C-alpha cells in the first residue's frame, strides 16, 4: 500500500494543479524541487496549507522554504503528519517577518518566521 501510495504521489507531482516548486531557505546549494501544496485554512491573521514532499529532500518541522515561480512567498513547516509513511506531509504557515533576535546573544539574524499574537474573542469570568 505504501509503495502504491508513493507511486500515486509521484504522478500527482507531475499532473496535479496543486503541484508547486519549492526551495529551502538558508541553503545556498538547494535547488527548486516539486511538492504538493494543498489548501487548508485561510484566516484573517494567518494562511495555513498542507505540504507533501518526497522524504529525500529532508523537509520537516521548522524548515522554512520559498514557494517560488509565481507566488514568491516564504513558508514554515509547523507540524508533521507522523502517520504518513509514503512521503513527508505536514502543515505549513505563511511567513510574514524576516528578521529575528537570538534570545541568548541578543544579536539579529535573518530568519523567516510566522508570528501569531493573542486572539481571544471572549473573556470568561465568574
C-alpha positions in Angstrom: 0.0 0.0 0.0 2.8 2.4 0.8 4.5 1.7 -2.5 1.3 2.3 -4.4 0.6 5.5 -2.5 4.1 6.7 -3.2 3.6 5.9 -6.9 0.3 7.9 -6.9 2.1 10.8 -5.1 4.8 11.0 -7.8 2.1 11.0 -10.5 0.4 13.9 -8.7 3.7 15.8 -8.7 3.6 15.7 -12.4 0.0 16.4 -13.2 -1.8 17.9 -10.2 -3.0 21.5 -10.1 -1.6 21.7 -6.6 2.0 20.8 -7.7 4.5 23.6 -6.9 8.2 24.4 -7.0 9.7 24.9 -3.5 13.2 25.7 -2.3 14.7 25.6 1.2 15.7 28.9 2.7 19.2 29.4 4.1 20.6 26.7 1.9 22.7 28.1 -0.9 23.1 24.7 -2.6 19.4 23.9 -2.6 17.5 23.8 -5.8 13.8 24.0 -6.6 12.0 20.7 -6.1 8.4 19.6 -6.7 5.9 19.4 -3.9 2.1 19.4 -3.5 0.7 22.3 -1.6 -3.0 21.9 -0.7 -5.3 24.5 0.8 -6.2 24.0 4.5 -7.1 27.2 6.4 -7.2 30.9 5.4 -7.9 33.2 8.3 -7.6 36.9 8.7 -4.2 36.6 10.6 -2.7 33.5 9.0 -2.6 31.3 6.0 -2.1 27.6 6.5 -1.6 24.9 3.9 -0.6 21.2 3.7 2.7 20.4 2.1 3.5 16.9 0.7 7.1 16.3 -0.5 9.4 13.4 -1.0 11.4 12.3 2.1 14.7 12.5 0.2 14.6 16.4 0.2 14.9 16.5 4.1 11.9 18.7 4.9 10.5 18.6 8.4 9.0 20.8 11.2 10.9 24.0 11.5 12.0 24.0 7.8 11.4 27.3 6.0 11.1 27.3 2.3 10.3 29.6 -0.6 7.2 28.8 -2.7 8.6 30.1 -5.9 7.8 30.5 -9.6 4.6 32.5 -9.2 3.9 33.3 -5.5 7.4 34.2 -4.3 6.3 33.7 -0.7 8.0 32.0 2.3 6.5 29.3 4.5 7.5 27.4 7.7 6.5 23.8 8.4 4.9 23.8 11.8 3.7 20.2 12.2 4.3 16.8 10.6 1.8 14.1 9.9 3.5 11.2 11.6 1.1 8.6 10.2 2.1 9.3 6.6 4.8 6.7 5.5 5.0 7.2 1.7 6.2 10.8 1.7 6.5 13.7 4.1 3.3 15.5 4.9 2.8 18.4 7.2 1.1 21.8 7.9 2.9 25.0 6.9 2.2 28.6 7.6 3.0 31.7 5.5 5.9 33.7 6.9 5.5 37.4 7.2 8.6 38.5 9.0 12.3 38.1 8.1 14.5 39.2 11.0 14.7 37.8 14.5 16.7 38.2 17.6 18.7 35.5 19.4 17.4 35.3 22.9 20.8 34.5 24.4 23.2 36.8 22.5 20.6 39.5 21.5 22.0 39.6 18.0 19.8 40.0 15.0 19.9 37.3 12.3 17.9 36.6 9.1 15.2 34.0 9.5 11.7 33.8 8.1 9.0 33.3 10.7 5.3 33.4 11.3 4.1 35.1 14.4 0.5 35.0 15.7 -0.4 37.0 18.8 -3.2 36.6 21.3 -6.6 36.1 19.6 -9.0 35.9 22.5 -12.5 36.9 21.3 -14.2 36.2 24.6 -13.1 36.6 28.2 -14.7 34.1 30.6 -15.3 35.4 34.0 -17.2 34.4 37.1 
